[in-house]
Amino acid sequence: MAEELATQAAALTREQVLAAYRLMLTSRRVDDKEIQLKQQNLVFFQISGAGHEAVQVAAGMHLSPSKDWFFPYYRDRALMLALGMTPYEMFLGSIGAESGPDSRGRQMPSHWGKRTLHVASSSSPTGTQCLQGVGFAEAGRYLLAVDKASSLGEVAEDEVVYVSLGEGTTSEGEFWESLNTACNKRLPVLYLIQDNGYAISVPVDVQTAGGSISRLVRGFPNLAVYEVDGCDLLASFQVLGEAVAGVRAGRGPALVHAHVVRPYSHSLSDDERLYRPEWERQAERERDPLRRTAQLLQQVFGVTEDELAQLEEEVNREVNQAAEAALAERQPPPESWAAWIYSPSVDPTSEAFSTKPAFADDAPKTMVDLLNACLRDEMARDERIVVLGEDVADASREEFLAEVKGKGGVFKVTFGLQRLYGSRRVFNTPLAEANIIGRAIGMAMRGLKPVAEIQFFDYIWPAYMQLRNELATMRWRSGGQWAAPVVVRVPIGGYLKGGGPYHSQSGEVLFTHIPGLRVVMPSTALDANGLLRTAIRCDDPVIFLEHKHLYRQTHNKAPYPGPDFMIPFGQAAIVREGEDLTIVTYGATVVRSLAAAKLLAEEGVSVEILDLRSLAPYDWEAIATSVKKTNRLLVVHEDCLSFGYGAEIAARVADELFFYLDAPVRRLGAKDSFVPYAPELEDVVLPQVEDIYQAARELLRA
């Protein structure tokens, strides 16, 4: 046995193994100290990397924080130490210190992130990092292709993007979506699956068909698959070396399935004794990587028990001193709660984003035309912009372009862009909405400006995890280290005659409710052009809602306004001035409100109409000014009435402008129903001109 160990250890020196053991031991002792602090109510959560230390340190020995990039998960403590994070910095995260390098007190401990070490901001949802890592790697290939000097961003030709996760997370669809893209594009991604046998209480044989993720993925093309005892430092070092070398050589992604142990419960909120028998837990203790590495040092490298004891004493002292120093640090000041929700340096509501149109001619163009023109102009201006989504390219296979007219999106908004800017900048994705948004987040983190399209709002929901928990939180949760200013274009809405429940949905309030997102919804071609340009040039993520019914209407056409026309967010448009009643609306109900106002004008009623255009933020000043003038307010929107967008405006007006009101605030929205296919039913469900007219008349009589 000793001879076999000696042969395996030949690749490493005594000093290297000792250094690796010190990192492993430090990781375990930081876990132990955190547990102690949690029991003393000095920290507020604890989740450990115990049992995973050997394979993580082995990975750290082959990867570089100056060249490679890391999308870790919460058990990667030993890896973070190997990359250069200190116990002191980890304890800053434990106590939620303002000076914590991962999130400045905004995230739970072990949610790693440190820009200077190339470590992306981690989050609690499992598997979301997989797609972001793939998008990040994709962006690296793009930067190398367009600019060998890499002036657009830091990139190395042989870089590796490390993505780690537990075996339970391989049940998430986003893992499989990421693997599909990584293999299809042969991206330099290293997946490290740390299989400790349990996802909280659920064993691997319940999680995974056949109980082995490495067996399941062996059919993926271009994927190198390895399986290793992750408690064995030497075996892990050898296998990780082969895997990393293959990725660096450009052979495509690699997946290392490492079998590790979990000697502690899932977290301090869990008690594994409730579901794991003692004999199983005892068997795992025999495989503990610290125990086995200590034996290796003694049996092969002649390290004595006294030397190991001295090393442990040093580590304990360092860890205790680090914890004591961190406990003296303060938590973030209360007034900093809003820091980094939005960009601190680029304000899309400011006058810097207010430019006048420079009409080149008087030829009116549709919303589709002017959206396309904006994308065309902005892509010419900034080579960081990439357009991705299902069907957005003219043709996925470039060799077909000479023979076909081209697709360019189901509504033609991106038509011709691929021919102009090539397939590296305009490309189709799989039919997988989380894939689109997750990859876009990774690209944006790397400095690109992705404009992602979700083909129909009705199908955005698989991406909601990425949008709500990842895109919106990125800058805030990383304490300003990382940002993901993605523009997400989404056709939305009904009034289609035949759209039915799955091509007519609204639901904008589900996004305006999320801090960190800008949400806009233009009703005219000119506004669409100016607002999309603002969305692209601002530094926050934007949900850009394009009403399908308005794409090719004649009433909202406009001439081309030039390549620099912008409209600030949060600035409503007064589309009709009036004295007797204010209607606040947006999207497809703007033109319907105008039609109702004309009917009321025949009766001598003067209606003022505000088109919000921007829903988050919205123009409260314009609303307040109008209500103070007319003393009556009707809020009209296409989405369902109950819990709808209008409720917020109505509540705020009642709260802040009550003494200006001559009647209660009235809301008009769709019925609390899905949108039916039959046109006669659709007309009943969605607000029509007559509905707005009657609601206004009733309000005037109140």
Beta strands, then each sheet from edge to edge (+ up, - down):
strand 1: 69-71
strand 2: 161-166
strand 3: 189-195
strand 4: 198-199
strand 5: 202-203
strand 6: 224-229
strand 7: 254-259
strand 8: 385-389
strand 9: 426-428
strand 10: 449-453
strand 11: 487-492
strand 12: 518-520
strand 13: 542-547
strand 14: 573-576
strand 15: 581-585
strand 16: 607-611
strand 17: 614-616
strand 18: 633-640
strand 19: 666-670
sheet 1: 1+ 2+ 3+ 7+ 6+
sheet 2: 4+ 5-
sheet 3: 9+ 8+ 10+ 11+ 13+ 12+ 17-
sheet 4: 14+ 16- 15- 18- 19-
end
